[in-house]
């Protein structure tokens, strides 16, 4: 199984390297008053990681809302009336 993992790591690394080499031209991104010029491959990787970060935060937020809404639910009492 270790060889499968090593093969996958080598394959993904090779794909990232080819992507980076093929997308070296620079692009300029304008946002409000910010102007950023960087290689296209760097921009794509930054946007990917930004999406992972914001997606993870959103999922955590929704989970906390869900847990908060179920924690106050009325639960049946387990008291023994014979005591």
GUROGU-712970 format. One line per field, with one value per residue: residue number from 1; residue in three letters; x, y, z of N, C-alpha, C in turn. Coordinates in Angstrom, 1 decimal. Each point is the difference from the previous one (the first is absolute). Last residue first. Layout:
BEGIN
mardo = NUM,...
kevex = ALA,...
n_px = X,...
n_py = Y,...
n_pz = Z,...
ca_px = X,...
ca_py = Y,...
ca_pz = Z,...
c_px = X,...
c_py = Y,...
c_pz = Z,...
//
This chain:
BEGIN
mardo = 83,82,81,80,79,78,77,76,75,74,73,72,71,70,69,68,67,66,65,64,63,62,61,60,59,58,57,56,55,54,53,52,51,50,49,48,47,46,45,44,43,42,41,40,39,38,37,36,35,34,33,32,31,30,29,28,27,26,25,24,23,22,21,20,19,18,17,16,15,14,13,12,11,10,9,8,7,6,5,4,3,2,1
kevex = UNK,UNK,UNK,UNK,UNK,UNK,UNK,UNK,UNK,UNK,UNK,UNK,UNK,UNK,UNK,UNK,UNK,UNK,UNK,UNK,UNK,UNK,UNK,UNK,UNK,UNK,UNK,UNK,UNK,UNK,UNK,UNK,UNK,UNK,UNK,UNK,UNK,UNK,UNK,UNK,UNK,UNK,UNK,UNK,UNK,UNK,UNK,UNK,UNK,UNK,UNK,UNK,UNK,UNK,UNK,UNK,UNK,UNK,UNK,UNK,UNK,UNK,UNK,UNK,UNK,UNK,UNK,UNK,UNK,UNK,UNK,UNK,UNK,UNK,UNK,UNK,UNK,UNK,UNK,UNK,UNK,UNK,UNK
n_px = -38.3,-2.0,-0.3,4.2,2.3,1.4,-2.3,-0.1,1.0,0.3,3.2,4.1,4.0,0.0,1.2,4.6,2.6,0.0,2.7,4.5,1.4,0.6,4.1,3.7,0.4,1.8,4.7,2.4,0.2,3.1,4.5,1.1,0.4,4.0,3.5,-0.1,1.5,4.7,2.0,-0.4,3.0,4.3,0.8,0.4,3.5,0.3,-1.4,-4.1,-2.7,-4.2,-3.7,-4.3,1.2,2.5,4.3,3.4,3.9,4.1,2.6,1.2,-1.9,1.6,2.7,-2.2,-2.3,2.5,1.1,-3.3,-0.6,3.0,-0.8,-3.2,1.4,2.6,-2.3,-2.2,2.7,1.0,-3.3,-0.2,3.1,-0.8,-2.5
n_py = 5.7,-1.8,2.0,1.2,2.8,2.2,3.5,2.4,4.3,4.8,3.7,2.8,-0.9,0.3,3.9,0.9,-2.5,1.5,3.7,-0.8,-1.6,3.0,2.3,-2.2,-0.1,3.9,0.6,-2.3,1.8,3.5,-1.2,-1.9,3.0,2.3,-2.3,0.1,3.8,0.5,-2.3,2.0,3.6,-1.0,-1.1,3.6,4.0,5.1,5.3,3.6,4.5,2.9,2.7,-2.5,-4.2,-2.7,-2.8,-2.2,-3.6,-3.2,-4.7,-4.8,-5.0,-4.4,-2.0,-1.7,-4.1,-3.9,-1.4,-2.3,-4.6,-3.0,-1.3,-3.4,-4.4,-1.9,-1.5,-4.2,-3.9,-1.4,-2.5,-4.6,-2.8,-1.7,-3.9
n_pz = 43.2,-4.0,-4.4,-3.5,-4.3,-4.4,-4.1,-5.0,-3.1,-3.3,-2.2,-1.0,-2.6,-4.9,-2.5,-0.2,-3.0,-4.5,-1.0,-0.6,-4.1,-3.5,-0.2,-1.8,-4.7,-2.0,0.0,-3.3,-4.4,-0.9,-0.9,-4.2,-3.6,-0.6,-2.1,-4.7,-2.2,-0.6,-3.7,-4.3,-0.9,-1.3,-4.5,-3.2,1.0,1.4,1.8,2.0,2.4,2.8,1.6,-0.8,-1.7,-4.5,-2.6,-4.1,-2.1,-2.7,-1.7,0.1,-0.5,-1.4,3.4,3.8,-0.2,0.3,4.4,2.5,-0.8,1.9,4.5,0.8,-0.5,3.4,3.8,-0.3,0.5,4.4,2.3,-0.9,1.9,4.4,0.8
ca_px = 1.0,-0.1,-1.0,-0.8,-0.1,0.3,0.6,-0.8,0.3,-0.6,-1.2,-1.1,0.3,-0.5,-1.4,-0.6,0.1,-0.8,-1.5,-0.2,0.0,-1.3,-1.1,0.1,-0.5,-1.5,-0.6,0.2,-0.9,-1.4,-0.1,0.0,-1.3,-1.0,0.2,-0.3,-1.5,-0.5,0.3,-0.9,-1.3,0.0,0.0,-1.3,-0.2,0.7,0.5,1.0,0.4,1.2,1.1,-0.2,-1.0,-0.4,-1.3,-0.2,-1.3,-0.5,-0.3,0.9,-0.8,-0.9,0.9,0.7,-1.0,-0.4,1.2,0.1,-1.1,0.4,1.1,-0.5,-0.9,0.8,0.7,-0.9,-0.4,1.2,0.1,-1.2,0.4,0.9,-0.8
ca_py = 0.4,-0.8,0.5,-1.2,-0.2,-1.4,-0.2,-0.7,-1.5,-0.6,-0.7,0.5,-0.2,-1.3,-0.1,0.9,-0.5,-1.2,0.4,0.6,-1.1,-0.7,0.9,0.0,-1.3,-0.1,0.9,-0.7,-1.2,0.5,0.7,-1.0,-0.7,0.9,0.0,-1.4,0.0,0.9,-0.7,-1.1,0.5,0.4,-1.2,-0.6,-1.0,-1.2,-0.6,-1.0,-0.5,-0.9,0.8,1.3,-0.1,1.3,-0.1,1.0,0.6,0.8,1.4,1.0,1.2,0.3,0.3,1.3,1.1,0.3,0.6,1.4,0.8,0.2,1.0,1.3,0.3,0.4,1.2,1.1,0.2,0.7,1.4,0.7,0.3,1.2,1.2
ca_pz = 1.0,1.1,0.9,0.4,1.4,0.3,1.3,1.0,0.0,1.2,-0.3,0.9,1.4,0.5,-0.2,1.0,1.4,0.1,0.0,1.3,1.0,-0.2,0.5,1.4,0.5,-0.2,1.0,1.4,0.1,0.2,1.3,1.0,-0.1,0.6,1.4,0.5,0.0,1.1,1.3,0.1,0.2,1.4,0.8,0.0,-1.0,0.4,-1.1,0.3,-1.3,0.0,-0.4,0.6,1.0,0.6,0.6,1.0,-0.2,1.2,-0.4,0.5,0.3,-1.1,-1.2,0.3,0.0,-1.4,-0.7,0.5,-0.6,-1.4,-0.1,0.2,-1.1,-1.2,0.3,-0.1,-1.4,-0.6,0.5,-0.7,-1.3,0.1,0.0
c_px = -0.7,0.9,-0.1,-1.0,-0.9,0.0,0.3,0.7,-0.9,0.3,-0.5,-1.3,-1.1,0.4,-0.5,-1.5,-0.6,0.1,-0.8,-1.5,-0.3,-0.1,-1.3,-1.1,0.1,-0.6,-1.5,-0.7,0.0,-1.0,-1.5,-0.2,0.0,-1.4,-1.0,0.1,-0.5,-1.5,-0.5,0.2,-1.0,-1.4,-0.1,-0.1,-1.3,-0.3,0.9,0.4,1.1,0.2,1.3,1.2,-0.1,-1.1,-0.3,-1.4,-0.1,-1.4,-0.7,-0.3,0.9,-0.7,-0.9,0.9,0.8,-0.9,-0.3,1.2,0.1,-1.1,0.4,1.1,-0.5,-0.8,0.9,0.6,-0.9,-0.3,1.1,0.0,-1.1,0.4,0.9
c_py = 0.9,0.4,-0.9,0.5,-1.2,-0.2,-1.4,-0.2,-0.7,-1.5,-0.7,-0.8,0.5,-0.2,-1.3,-0.1,0.9,-0.6,-1.2,0.4,0.6,-1.1,-0.7,0.9,-0.1,-1.3,-0.1,0.9,-0.7,-1.1,0.4,0.6,-1.1,-0.7,0.9,0.0,-1.4,0.0,0.8,-0.8,-1.2,0.5,0.3,-1.3,-0.7,-1.1,-1.2,-0.7,-1.0,-0.5,-0.8,0.9,1.3,-0.3,1.4,-0.1,1.1,0.5,0.7,1.5,1.1,1.4,0.6,0.4,1.3,1.1,0.3,0.7,1.5,0.8,0.3,1.1,1.4,0.4,0.5,1.3,1.2,0.3,0.8,1.4,0.7,0.4,1.3
c_pz = 1.0,1.1,1.3,1.1,0.4,1.6,0.3,1.3,1.1,-0.1,1.3,-0.2,1.0,1.5,0.6,-0.1,1.0,1.4,0.2,0.1,1.4,1.0,0.0,0.6,1.5,0.5,-0.1,1.1,1.3,0.1,0.3,1.4,1.1,0.0,0.7,1.5,0.6,0.1,1.2,1.3,0.2,0.4,1.5,0.9,0.2,-1.0,0.4,-1.3,0.3,-1.4,0.0,-0.4,0.7,1.0,0.7,0.5,1.1,-0.4,1.2,-0.4,0.7,0.3,-1.1,-1.2,0.2,-0.1,-1.5,-0.7,0.4,-0.7,-1.4,0.0,0.2,-1.1,-1.2,0.3,-0.2,-1.5,-0.7,0.5,-0.8,-1.5,0.0
//
